[in-house]
């Protein structure tokens, strides 16, 4: 988790900024001049980042980590981790570090059957916990999730509002609830967009597309549909409609029957359907 990152033991007494030219000794040690050149300082900074790389991703489930390890060493990902770490120093960031990768921890990545793509984590207190559209108990379901439950009540026989908004029951059955951006500053929607998370989650979608077959992708809204444009329709099933937000729910989400349709597609592929009532 990001907030738990530590510099290598030998470097803990002194921190370097990303700009070696701005590095200065502490006030108590101004008389001591660093013998290191700017180039050496940059190299140290890079080595420290690489040493922390396994820790940054340690909460990723092992199966997925093996597939995505190539992303962790890329400059964009190292820069992204630095950005989130700085954000946590100065602001409240959701979800907490240990929940950023909840979406990887609920089932084996190769057991995923349905993928729902979201955009940005909820930015209110105790809401986001690493699963798109889901909120922690006892936080009330936000409007979009309430609309999802309304659609379920007309699509799935016997579905009853669970009285909470925690979708972990779906995730344990193989529903991957993936946001495009995995962190957000409190009370500031989209505050962490275009910082690198999109590239990382694109890599996740690409891996799913190339390595699994017969997945059912539920793409709600133009953002999710654009992110899912790389999906091979010959290998997977794609169901698209409007976003469940109150602003667009009447443009096709209500009545889409995506949940029963997803189960029909899974059964045709010889896979066990999702029990959408199991929450």
C-alpha positions as CSV (number, residue, x, y, z in Angstrom):
1,X,0.0,0.0,0.0
2,X,1.3,3.4,-0.9
3,X,1.3,5.1,2.5
4,X,3.4,2.3,4.0
5,X,6.3,2.8,1.6
6,X,9.6,3.4,3.2
7,X,12.9,4.3,1.7
8,X,15.8,1.8,2.0
9,X,17.2,1.7,5.5
10,X,20.3,3.6,4.5
11,X,18.3,6.4,3.0
12,X,15.7,7.0,5.7
13,X,17.6,9.8,7.4
14,X,17.6,12.0,4.4
15,X,14.9,12.6,1.8
16,X,15.5,13.8,-1.7
17,X,13.1,15.8,-3.8
18,X,12.4,14.8,-7.4
19,X,14.6,17.7,-8.5
20,X,18.2,17.0,-7.4
21,X,19.0,20.7,-7.9
22,X,16.6,21.6,-5.1
23,X,18.1,19.1,-2.6
24,X,19.6,20.8,0.4
25,X,21.1,19.5,3.6
26,X,19.0,20.0,6.8
27,X,19.5,23.3,8.6
28,X,21.5,21.6,11.3
29,X,23.9,20.2,8.7
30,X,24.2,23.2,6.3
31,X,27.9,23.2,6.9
32,X,28.2,19.7,5.4
33,X,28.1,19.7,1.6
34,X,26.9,16.6,-0.3
35,X,29.8,15.0,-2.2
36,X,27.3,13.6,-4.7
37,X,26.7,15.1,-8.1
38,X,23.2,15.9,-9.4
39,X,23.5,12.9,-11.7
40,X,24.4,10.6,-8.8
41,X,21.4,11.9,-6.8
42,X,19.1,11.2,-9.7
43,X,20.5,7.6,-9.9
44,X,19.9,7.1,-6.2
45,X,16.4,8.4,-6.5
46,X,15.7,5.9,-9.4
47,X,17.2,3.0,-7.4
48,X,15.2,3.8,-4.4
49,X,12.0,3.8,-6.5
50,X,12.9,0.4,-8.0
51,X,13.6,-1.0,-4.6
52,X,10.2,0.0,-3.4
53,X,8.4,-1.4,-6.5
54,X,7.5,-4.8,-4.9
55,X,6.0,-3.0,-1.9
56,X,4.0,-0.7,-4.0
57,X,2.2,-3.6,-5.6
58,X,2.3,-6.1,-2.7
59,X,-1.4,-6.0,-2.2
60,X,-2.0,-7.1,-5.7
61,X,-3.1,-10.8,-5.8
62,X,-0.1,-12.9,-6.8
63,X,-1.8,-14.2,-10.0
64,X,-2.4,-10.7,-11.4
65,X,0.9,-9.4,-10.1
66,X,2.8,-11.9,-12.2
67,X,0.9,-10.8,-15.3
68,X,1.3,-7.1,-14.7
69,X,4.8,-6.9,-13.2
70,X,6.1,-5.3,-16.3
71,X,4.0,-2.2,-15.6
72,X,5.5,-1.6,-12.1
73,X,8.9,-0.7,-13.4
74,X,7.7,1.7,-16.1
75,X,8.4,5.4,-15.5
76,X,4.7,6.3,-15.6
77,X,3.9,3.9,-12.8
78,X,6.8,5.0,-10.6
79,X,5.7,8.6,-11.1
80,X,2.1,7.7,-10.3
81,X,3.1,6.0,-7.0
82,X,5.1,9.1,-6.1
83,X,2.1,11.3,-6.9
84,X,-0.3,9.3,-4.7
85,X,2.2,9.1,-1.9
86,X,2.5,12.9,-1.9
87,X,-1.2,13.3,-2.1
88,X,-1.6,11.2,1.0
89,X,0.9,13.3,2.9
90,X,-1.0,16.5,2.3
91,X,-4.7,15.5,1.7
92,X,-7.2,12.8,2.6
93,X,-7.2,10.2,-0.2
94,X,-9.7,7.4,-0.8
95,X,-9.7,4.5,-0.7
96,X,-7.2,3.8,2.1
97,X,-4.0,2.2,0.9
98,X,-4.9,-1.3,1.9
99,X,-8.1,-1.2,-0.2
100,X,-6.8,0.3,-3.5
101,X,-6.5,-3.2,-5.0
102,X,-9.5,-4.9,-3.4
103,X,-10.7,-5.7,-6.9
104,X,-7.8,-8.2,-7.2
105,X,-8.3,-9.9,-3.9
106,X,-11.8,-11.3,-4.1
107,X,-11.2,-14.1,-6.5
108,X,-8.4,-15.6,-8.7
109,X,-8.0,-13.4,-11.8
110,X,-8.5,-16.5,-14.0
111,X,-11.9,-17.1,-12.4
112,X,-13.3,-13.7,-13.5
113,X,-16.5,-14.1,-15.6
114,X,-18.0,-10.6,-15.7
115,X,-16.3,-7.2,-15.8
116,X,-18.0,-4.0,-14.9
117,X,-15.9,-0.9,-15.7
118,X,-16.3,2.3,-13.6
119,X,-14.6,5.6,-13.7
120,X,-13.6,7.2,-10.4
121,X,-13.8,6.1,-6.8
122,X,-16.4,7.7,-4.6
123,X,-14.9,10.7,-2.8
124,X,-16.9,10.8,0.4
125,X,-15.9,9.4,3.8
126,X,-15.9,5.6,4.2
127,X,-17.4,5.1,0.7
128,X,-14.7,3.8,-1.7
129,X,-13.1,0.4,-0.9
130,X,-11.6,-0.7,-4.2
131,X,-14.7,-2.0,-6.0
132,X,-16.4,0.2,-8.6
133,X,-20.0,1.3,-7.7
134,X,-19.6,-0.4,-4.3
135,X,-19.6,1.3,-0.9
136,X,-18.6,0.0,2.6
137,X,-21.2,-0.8,5.1
138,X,-23.1,0.9,6.7
139,X,-22.7,3.8,4.2
140,X,-26.0,4.2,2.2
141,X,-25.8,3.3,-1.5
142,X,-25.2,6.4,-3.7
143,X,-27.7,7.3,-6.4
144,X,-26.0,5.3,-9.2
145,X,-26.0,2.1,-7.1
146,X,-29.6,2.6,-6.0
147,X,-30.5,2.7,-9.7
148,X,-28.5,-0.5,-10.3
149,X,-30.6,-2.1,-7.5
150,X,-33.8,-0.8,-9.1
151,X,-32.8,-2.4,-12.4
152,X,-32.0,-5.7,-10.7
153,X,-35.4,-5.7,-9.0
154,X,-37.1,-5.8,-12.4
155,X,-34.5,-8.0,-14.1
156,X,-33.8,-10.7,-11.6
157,X,-36.6,-12.7,-10.0
158,X,-36.6,-12.5,-6.3
159,X,-34.0,-9.7,-6.0
160,X,-34.5,-7.6,-2.9
161,X,-32.6,-4.5,-2.0
162,X,-29.9,-5.7,0.3
163,X,-30.1,-2.7,2.6
164,X,-26.4,-1.8,2.0
165,X,-24.1,-1.0,-0.9
166,X,-21.3,-3.6,-0.5
167,X,-20.9,-5.5,-3.7
168,X,-18.2,-7.9,-2.4
169,X,-20.6,-10.8,-2.8
170,X,-20.5,-10.3,-6.6
171,X,-16.7,-9.9,-6.6
172,X,-16.2,-13.2,-4.8
173,X,-18.2,-14.9,-7.6
174,X,-16.0,-13.6,-10.3
175,X,-17.4,-10.1,-11.1
176,X,-14.4,-7.8,-11.6
177,X,-15.5,-4.3,-10.4
178,X,-12.8,-2.1,-11.9
179,X,-12.5,1.6,-11.8
180,X,-10.4,3.3,-14.5
181,X,-8.8,5.5,-11.8
182,X,-8.1,3.8,-8.4
183,X,-7.6,6.8,-6.0
184,X,-9.2,10.2,-5.5
185,X,-8.7,13.2,-3.2
186,X,-11.5,13.6,-0.7
187,X,-14.5,15.6,-2.0
188,X,-12.8,16.3,-5.3
189,X,-14.1,14.0,-8.1
190,X,-11.7,13.1,-10.8
191,X,-8.8,14.7,-8.9
192,X,-6.5,11.9,-9.7
193,X,-7.4,11.4,-13.4
194,X,-4.7,11.5,-16.1
195,X,-2.0,10.7,-13.5
196,X,-1.3,7.2,-14.8
197,X,-4.1,5.1,-13.4
198,X,-5.8,4.9,-16.7
199,X,-2.7,3.5,-18.4
200,X,-2.4,0.9,-15.6
201,X,-6.1,-0.2,-15.8
202,X,-5.9,-0.2,-19.6
203,X,-3.1,-2.8,-19.1
204,X,-5.5,-4.9,-16.9
205,X,-8.3,-4.7,-19.5
206,X,-5.8,-5.7,-22.2
207,X,-4.6,-8.7,-20.3
208,X,-8.1,-9.9,-19.7
209,X,-8.9,-9.4,-23.3
210,X,-5.9,-11.4,-24.5
211,X,-5.7,-14.1,-21.9
212,X,-9.2,-15.1,-21.0
213,X,-12.2,-16.0,-23.1
214,X,-16.0,-15.7,-22.9
215,X,-16.0,-12.8,-20.5
216,X,-19.1,-10.6,-20.3
217,X,-18.2,-6.9,-20.2
218,X,-20.8,-4.5,-18.9
219,X,-20.0,-1.1,-20.3
220,X,-22.3,1.6,-18.9
221,X,-21.8,5.1,-20.3
222,X,-19.5,6.6,-22.9
223,X,-16.4,6.6,-20.7
224,X,-16.6,2.8,-20.0
225,X,-17.4,2.1,-23.6
226,X,-14.4,4.0,-24.8
227,X,-12.2,2.2,-22.4
228,X,-13.6,-1.1,-23.6
229,X,-13.2,-0.3,-27.2
230,X,-10.1,-2.6,-27.3
231,X,-12.2,-5.7,-26.3
232,X,-12.2,-8.4,-29.0
233,X,-15.9,-9.1,-29.6
234,X,-15.1,-12.5,-31.1
235,X,-13.5,-13.7,-27.8
236,X,-15.8,-11.9,-25.4
237,X,-19.4,-10.6,-25.0
238,X,-20.0,-6.9,-24.6
239,X,-23.2,-5.3,-23.3
240,X,-23.5,-1.5,-23.6
241,X,-26.0,1.0,-22.3
242,X,-26.3,4.4,-20.5
243,X,-24.7,5.0,-17.2
244,X,-26.9,4.4,-14.1
245,X,-26.3,7.9,-12.9
246,X,-29.6,9.9,-12.3
247,X,-28.5,12.1,-15.2
248,X,-28.6,9.3,-17.8
249,X,-30.4,6.3,-16.2
250,X,-33.5,6.9,-18.4
251,X,-31.5,6.8,-21.6
252,X,-31.3,3.1,-21.6
253,X,-30.1,1.7,-18.3
254,X,-33.5,1.1,-16.9
255,X,-34.8,-1.9,-18.8
256,X,-31.4,-3.0,-20.2
257,X,-31.6,-6.4,-18.4
258,X,-27.8,-6.7,-18.4
259,X,-27.8,-8.9,-15.4
260,X,-30.0,-11.6,-16.7
261,X,-28.4,-11.3,-20.2
262,X,-25.0,-11.8,-18.7
263,X,-26.1,-15.0,-17.0
264,X,-27.6,-16.3,-20.2
265,X,-24.3,-15.7,-22.0
266,X,-22.3,-17.3,-19.2
267,X,-24.5,-20.4,-19.3
268,X,-24.1,-20.7,-23.1
269,X,-20.4,-20.7,-22.5
270,X,-20.7,-23.5,-19.9
271,X,-20.0,-21.2,-17.0
272,X,-21.9,-20.9,-13.7
273,X,-24.1,-17.8,-13.7
274,X,-23.8,-15.0,-11.2
275,X,-26.1,-15.1,-8.2
276,X,-26.9,-11.3,-8.3
277,X,-28.9,-11.7,-5.1
278,X,-25.9,-12.8,-3.1
279,X,-24.8,-9.6,-1.5
